[in-house]
Amino acid sequence: QVQLVESGGGLVQAGGSLRLSCAASGSTFSRNIMAWYRQAPGKQREWAASIGSDGATNYADSVKGRFTISRDNAKNTVYLQMNSLKPEDTAVYYCKLTEVTTYSDYWGPGTQVTVSS
């Protein structure tokens, strides 16, 4: 059974940085597509960044140039380095794993990020 656990969220001032981690188990991590989504209060969940099994990355325009997604296949972990944080980055951040063999999606429980102005 695939399990994802996010960590690293917290409260930070605008302009600060945080690094989120998502540890995965129960799947062949290196073959899968990993992504970060976020959901602000009263808004729909939105995609922020993704990284393929080949290391190719993509970012939403709202985070491009400030966030960096990376993965460590030896640790079955994906990271989201968030710099120059803004109050509008405040959200619950979720990690998603997509199995390339089944195209099944798995989600973590989320971690809260709050950016104060």
PyMOL CGO cylinders between C-alpha atoms (Angstrom):
from pymol import cmd
from pymol.cgo import CYLINDER

trace = [
    CYLINDER, 0.00, 0.00, 0.00, 1.36, 3.36, -1.02, 0.3, 1, 1, 1, 1, 1, 1,
    CYLINDER, 1.36, 3.36, -1.02, 1.80, 5.86, 1.80, 0.3, 1, 1, 1, 1, 1, 1,
    CYLINDER, 1.80, 5.86, 1.80, 2.97, 9.44, 1.64, 0.3, 1, 1, 1, 1, 1, 1,
    CYLINDER, 2.97, 9.44, 1.64, 3.89, 11.64, 4.58, 0.3, 1, 1, 1, 1, 1, 1,
    CYLINDER, 3.89, 11.64, 4.58, 4.65, 15.34, 4.21, 0.3, 1, 1, 1, 1, 1, 1,
    CYLINDER, 4.65, 15.34, 4.21, 6.70, 17.37, 6.67, 0.3, 1, 1, 1, 1, 1, 1,
    CYLINDER, 6.70, 17.37, 6.67, 8.43, 20.72, 6.95, 0.3, 1, 1, 1, 1, 1, 1,
    CYLINDER, 8.43, 20.72, 6.95, 5.47, 23.08, 7.01, 0.3, 1, 1, 1, 1, 1, 1,
    CYLINDER, 5.47, 23.08, 7.01, 5.16, 25.91, 9.48, 0.3, 1, 1, 1, 1, 1, 1,
    CYLINDER, 5.16, 25.91, 9.48, 4.88, 29.64, 10.00, 0.3, 1, 1, 1, 1, 1, 1,
    CYLINDER, 4.88, 29.64, 10.00, 7.31, 31.94, 8.21, 0.3, 1, 1, 1, 1, 1, 1,
    CYLINDER, 7.31, 31.94, 8.21, 7.50, 35.64, 7.47, 0.3, 1, 1, 1, 1, 1, 1,
    CYLINDER, 7.50, 35.64, 7.47, 7.11, 36.98, 3.97, 0.3, 1, 1, 1, 1, 1, 1,
    CYLINDER, 7.11, 36.98, 3.97, 10.40, 36.72, 2.10, 0.3, 1, 1, 1, 1, 1, 1,
    CYLINDER, 10.40, 36.72, 2.10, 11.45, 33.68, 4.09, 0.3, 1, 1, 1, 1, 1, 1,
    CYLINDER, 11.45, 33.68, 4.09, 12.05, 30.09, 3.06, 0.3, 1, 1, 1, 1, 1, 1,
    CYLINDER, 12.05, 30.09, 3.06, 10.81, 26.63, 3.90, 0.3, 1, 1, 1, 1, 1, 1,
    CYLINDER, 10.81, 26.63, 3.90, 11.66, 23.17, 2.62, 0.3, 1, 1, 1, 1, 1, 1,
    CYLINDER, 11.66, 23.17, 2.62, 8.92, 20.58, 2.45, 0.3, 1, 1, 1, 1, 1, 1,
    CYLINDER, 8.92, 20.58, 2.45, 9.62, 16.87, 2.35, 0.3, 1, 1, 1, 1, 1, 1,
    CYLINDER, 9.62, 16.87, 2.35, 7.43, 13.96, 1.30, 0.3, 1, 1, 1, 1, 1, 1,
    CYLINDER, 7.43, 13.96, 1.30, 8.50, 10.45, 2.17, 0.3, 1, 1, 1, 1, 1, 1,
    CYLINDER, 8.50, 10.45, 2.17, 6.94, 7.64, 0.15, 0.3, 1, 1, 1, 1, 1, 1,
    CYLINDER, 6.94, 7.64, 0.15, 6.60, 3.94, 0.79, 0.3, 1, 1, 1, 1, 1, 1,
    CYLINDER, 6.60, 3.94, 0.79, 4.88, 0.99, -0.83, 0.3, 1, 1, 1, 1, 1, 1,
    CYLINDER, 4.88, 0.99, -0.83, 5.76, 1.78, -4.43, 0.3, 1, 1, 1, 1, 1, 1,
    CYLINDER, 5.76, 1.78, -4.43, 8.77, 1.79, -6.74, 0.3, 1, 1, 1, 1, 1, 1,
    CYLINDER, 8.77, 1.79, -6.74, 9.50, 5.41, -6.05, 0.3, 1, 1, 1, 1, 1, 1,
    CYLINDER, 9.50, 5.41, -6.05, 12.06, 6.02, -8.77, 0.3, 1, 1, 1, 1, 1, 1,
    CYLINDER, 12.06, 6.02, -8.77, 9.64, 5.16, -11.58, 0.3, 1, 1, 1, 1, 1, 1,
    CYLINDER, 9.64, 5.16, -11.58, 6.87, 7.44, -10.45, 0.3, 1, 1, 1, 1, 1, 1,
    CYLINDER, 6.87, 7.44, -10.45, 5.88, 11.02, -11.12, 0.3, 1, 1, 1, 1, 1, 1,
    CYLINDER, 5.88, 11.02, -11.12, 5.86, 13.17, -8.00, 0.3, 1, 1, 1, 1, 1, 1,
    CYLINDER, 5.86, 13.17, -8.00, 4.06, 16.46, -7.58, 0.3, 1, 1, 1, 1, 1, 1,
    CYLINDER, 4.06, 16.46, -7.58, 3.20, 19.13, -5.06, 0.3, 1, 1, 1, 1, 1, 1,
    CYLINDER, 3.20, 19.13, -5.06, -0.23, 20.69, -4.89, 0.3, 1, 1, 1, 1, 1, 1,
    CYLINDER, -0.23, 20.69, -4.89, -1.61, 23.30, -2.55, 0.3, 1, 1, 1, 1, 1, 1,
    CYLINDER, -1.61, 23.30, -2.55, -5.01, 24.38, -1.32, 0.3, 1, 1, 1, 1, 1, 1,
    CYLINDER, -5.01, 24.38, -1.32, -5.62, 27.79, 0.18, 0.3, 1, 1, 1, 1, 1, 1,
    CYLINDER, -5.62, 27.79, 0.18, -8.64, 28.43, 2.43, 0.3, 1, 1, 1, 1, 1, 1,
    CYLINDER, -8.64, 28.43, 2.43, -11.81, 28.66, 0.37, 0.3, 1, 1, 1, 1, 1, 1,
    CYLINDER, -11.81, 28.66, 0.37, -10.04, 27.76, -2.86, 0.3, 1, 1, 1, 1, 1, 1,
    CYLINDER, -10.04, 27.76, -2.86, -9.65, 24.67, -4.99, 0.3, 1, 1, 1, 1, 1, 1,
    CYLINDER, -9.65, 24.67, -4.99, -6.55, 22.55, -4.80, 0.3, 1, 1, 1, 1, 1, 1,
    CYLINDER, -6.55, 22.55, -4.80, -4.02, 23.66, -7.39, 0.3, 1, 1, 1, 1, 1, 1,
    CYLINDER, -4.02, 23.66, -7.39, -0.92, 22.11, -8.89, 0.3, 1, 1, 1, 1, 1, 1,
    CYLINDER, -0.92, 22.11, -8.89, 2.38, 23.78, -7.96, 0.3, 1, 1, 1, 1, 1, 1,
    CYLINDER, 2.38, 23.78, -7.96, 5.21, 21.63, -9.30, 0.3, 1, 1, 1, 1, 1, 1,
    CYLINDER, 5.21, 21.63, -9.30, 6.04, 18.16, -10.58, 0.3, 1, 1, 1, 1, 1, 1,
    CYLINDER, 6.04, 18.16, -10.58, 9.07, 16.01, -11.29, 0.3, 1, 1, 1, 1, 1, 1,
    CYLINDER, 9.07, 16.01, -11.29, 9.28, 12.99, -13.53, 0.3, 1, 1, 1, 1, 1, 1,
    CYLINDER, 9.28, 12.99, -13.53, 11.25, 9.80, -13.12, 0.3, 1, 1, 1, 1, 1, 1,
    CYLINDER, 11.25, 9.80, -13.12, 13.88, 11.34, -15.41, 0.3, 1, 1, 1, 1, 1, 1,
    CYLINDER, 13.88, 11.34, -15.41, 14.18, 14.40, -13.19, 0.3, 1, 1, 1, 1, 1, 1,
    CYLINDER, 14.18, 14.40, -13.19, 12.36, 16.72, -15.57, 0.3, 1, 1, 1, 1, 1, 1,
    CYLINDER, 12.36, 16.72, -15.57, 10.55, 19.46, -13.68, 0.3, 1, 1, 1, 1, 1, 1,
    CYLINDER, 10.55, 19.46, -13.68, 7.58, 21.71, -14.33, 0.3, 1, 1, 1, 1, 1, 1,
    CYLINDER, 7.58, 21.71, -14.33, 6.19, 24.61, -12.34, 0.3, 1, 1, 1, 1, 1, 1,
    CYLINDER, 6.19, 24.61, -12.34, 3.06, 26.64, -12.13, 0.3, 1, 1, 1, 1, 1, 1,
    CYLINDER, 3.06, 26.64, -12.13, 3.61, 30.25, -13.15, 0.3, 1, 1, 1, 1, 1, 1,
    CYLINDER, 3.61, 30.25, -13.15, 2.73, 31.38, -9.63, 0.3, 1, 1, 1, 1, 1, 1,
    CYLINDER, 2.73, 31.38, -9.63, 5.76, 29.61, -8.13, 0.3, 1, 1, 1, 1, 1, 1,
    CYLINDER, 5.76, 29.61, -8.13, 8.23, 29.56, -11.03, 0.3, 1, 1, 1, 1, 1, 1,
    CYLINDER, 8.23, 29.56, -11.03, 11.57, 31.06, -10.06, 0.3, 1, 1, 1, 1, 1, 1,
    CYLINDER, 11.57, 31.06, -10.06, 10.82, 30.80, -6.33, 0.3, 1, 1, 1, 1, 1, 1,
    CYLINDER, 10.82, 30.80, -6.33, 10.12, 27.11, -5.73, 0.3, 1, 1, 1, 1, 1, 1,
    CYLINDER, 10.12, 27.11, -5.73, 12.32, 24.15, -6.62, 0.3, 1, 1, 1, 1, 1, 1,
    CYLINDER, 12.32, 24.15, -6.62, 11.16, 20.54, -6.68, 0.3, 1, 1, 1, 1, 1, 1,
    CYLINDER, 11.16, 20.54, -6.68, 13.70, 17.75, -6.37, 0.3, 1, 1, 1, 1, 1, 1,
    CYLINDER, 13.70, 17.75, -6.37, 13.81, 14.07, -5.55, 0.3, 1, 1, 1, 1, 1, 1,
    CYLINDER, 13.81, 14.07, -5.55, 16.14, 11.65, -3.82, 0.3, 1, 1, 1, 1, 1, 1,
    CYLINDER, 16.14, 11.65, -3.82, 15.32, 8.19, -5.10, 0.3, 1, 1, 1, 1, 1, 1,
    CYLINDER, 15.32, 8.19, -5.10, 17.64, 6.55, -2.57, 0.3, 1, 1, 1, 1, 1, 1,
    CYLINDER, 17.64, 6.55, -2.57, 15.54, 8.03, 0.22, 0.3, 1, 1, 1, 1, 1, 1,
    CYLINDER, 15.54, 8.03, 0.22, 12.17, 7.71, -1.54, 0.3, 1, 1, 1, 1, 1, 1,
    CYLINDER, 12.17, 7.71, -1.54, 11.66, 11.38, -0.85, 0.3, 1, 1, 1, 1, 1, 1,
    CYLINDER, 11.66, 11.38, -0.85, 10.60, 14.41, -2.86, 0.3, 1, 1, 1, 1, 1, 1,
    CYLINDER, 10.60, 14.41, -2.86, 11.31, 17.96, -1.72, 0.3, 1, 1, 1, 1, 1, 1,
    CYLINDER, 11.31, 17.96, -1.72, 9.91, 21.39, -2.37, 0.3, 1, 1, 1, 1, 1, 1,
    CYLINDER, 9.91, 21.39, -2.37, 12.28, 24.24, -1.60, 0.3, 1, 1, 1, 1, 1, 1,
    CYLINDER, 12.28, 24.24, -1.60, 10.25, 27.40, -1.26, 0.3, 1, 1, 1, 1, 1, 1,
    CYLINDER, 10.25, 27.40, -1.26, 12.03, 30.76, -1.31, 0.3, 1, 1, 1, 1, 1, 1,
    CYLINDER, 12.03, 30.76, -1.31, 10.80, 34.35, -1.34, 0.3, 1, 1, 1, 1, 1, 1,
    CYLINDER, 10.80, 34.35, -1.34, 7.55, 33.25, 0.21, 0.3, 1, 1, 1, 1, 1, 1,
    CYLINDER, 7.55, 33.25, 0.21, 4.51, 35.48, -0.05, 0.3, 1, 1, 1, 1, 1, 1,
    CYLINDER, 4.51, 35.48, -0.05, 1.33, 35.62, 2.05, 0.3, 1, 1, 1, 1, 1, 1,
    CYLINDER, 1.33, 35.62, 2.05, -0.55, 34.22, -0.96, 0.3, 1, 1, 1, 1, 1, 1,
    CYLINDER, -0.55, 34.22, -0.96, 1.54, 31.05, -0.68, 0.3, 1, 1, 1, 1, 1, 1,
    CYLINDER, 1.54, 31.05, -0.68, -0.34, 30.26, 2.52, 0.3, 1, 1, 1, 1, 1, 1,
    CYLINDER, -0.34, 30.26, 2.52, -2.02, 26.90, 2.00, 0.3, 1, 1, 1, 1, 1, 1,
    CYLINDER, -2.02, 26.90, 2.00, -2.03, 23.25, 2.90, 0.3, 1, 1, 1, 1, 1, 1,
    CYLINDER, -2.03, 23.25, 2.90, 0.59, 21.60, 0.71, 0.3, 1, 1, 1, 1, 1, 1,
    CYLINDER, 0.59, 21.60, 0.71, -0.02, 18.08, -0.54, 0.3, 1, 1, 1, 1, 1, 1,
    CYLINDER, -0.02, 18.08, -0.54, 2.33, 15.56, -2.08, 0.3, 1, 1, 1, 1, 1, 1,
    CYLINDER, 2.33, 15.56, -2.08, 1.02, 13.34, -4.90, 0.3, 1, 1, 1, 1, 1, 1,
    CYLINDER, 1.02, 13.34, -4.90, 2.51, 10.18, -6.36, 0.3, 1, 1, 1, 1, 1, 1,
    CYLINDER, 2.51, 10.18, -6.36, 1.38, 8.96, -9.78, 0.3, 1, 1, 1, 1, 1, 1,
    CYLINDER, 1.38, 8.96, -9.78, 2.26, 5.39, -10.63, 0.3, 1, 1, 1, 1, 1, 1,
    CYLINDER, 2.26, 5.39, -10.63, 3.33, 5.28, -14.26, 0.3, 1, 1, 1, 1, 1, 1,
    CYLINDER, 3.33, 5.28, -14.26, 2.28, 1.63, -14.61, 0.3, 1, 1, 1, 1, 1, 1,
    CYLINDER, 2.28, 1.63, -14.61, -1.29, 2.09, -13.42, 0.3, 1, 1, 1, 1, 1, 1,
    CYLINDER, -1.29, 2.09, -13.42, -1.73, 5.88, -13.52, 0.3, 1, 1, 1, 1, 1, 1,
    CYLINDER, -1.73, 5.88, -13.52, -3.12, 5.62, -10.00, 0.3, 1, 1, 1, 1, 1, 1,
    CYLINDER, -3.12, 5.62, -10.00, -2.76, 8.72, -7.82, 0.3, 1, 1, 1, 1, 1, 1,
    CYLINDER, -2.76, 8.72, -7.82, -1.90, 8.70, -4.15, 0.3, 1, 1, 1, 1, 1, 1,
    CYLINDER, -1.90, 8.70, -4.15, -2.00, 11.67, -1.81, 0.3, 1, 1, 1, 1, 1, 1,
    CYLINDER, -2.00, 11.67, -1.81, -0.42, 12.55, 1.48, 0.3, 1, 1, 1, 1, 1, 1,
    CYLINDER, -0.42, 12.55, 1.48, -2.41, 14.13, 4.34, 0.3, 1, 1, 1, 1, 1, 1,
    CYLINDER, -2.41, 14.13, 4.34, -0.86, 17.56, 3.73, 0.3, 1, 1, 1, 1, 1, 1,
    CYLINDER, -0.86, 17.56, 3.73, 1.24, 20.03, 5.70, 0.3, 1, 1, 1, 1, 1, 1,
    CYLINDER, 1.24, 20.03, 5.70, 0.25, 23.59, 6.58, 0.3, 1, 1, 1, 1, 1, 1,
    CYLINDER, 0.25, 23.59, 6.58, 2.34, 26.50, 5.35, 0.3, 1, 1, 1, 1, 1, 1,
    CYLINDER, 2.34, 26.50, 5.35, 1.49, 29.94, 6.69, 0.3, 1, 1, 1, 1, 1, 1,
    CYLINDER, 1.49, 29.94, 6.69, 3.26, 33.06, 5.46, 0.3, 1, 1, 1, 1, 1, 1,
    CYLINDER, 3.26, 33.06, 5.46, 2.75, 36.19, 7.52, 0.3, 1, 1, 1, 1, 1, 1,
    CYLINDER, 2.75, 36.19, 7.52, 3.02, 39.68, 6.07, 0.3, 1, 1, 1, 1, 1, 1,
]
cmd.load_cgo(trace, "trace")
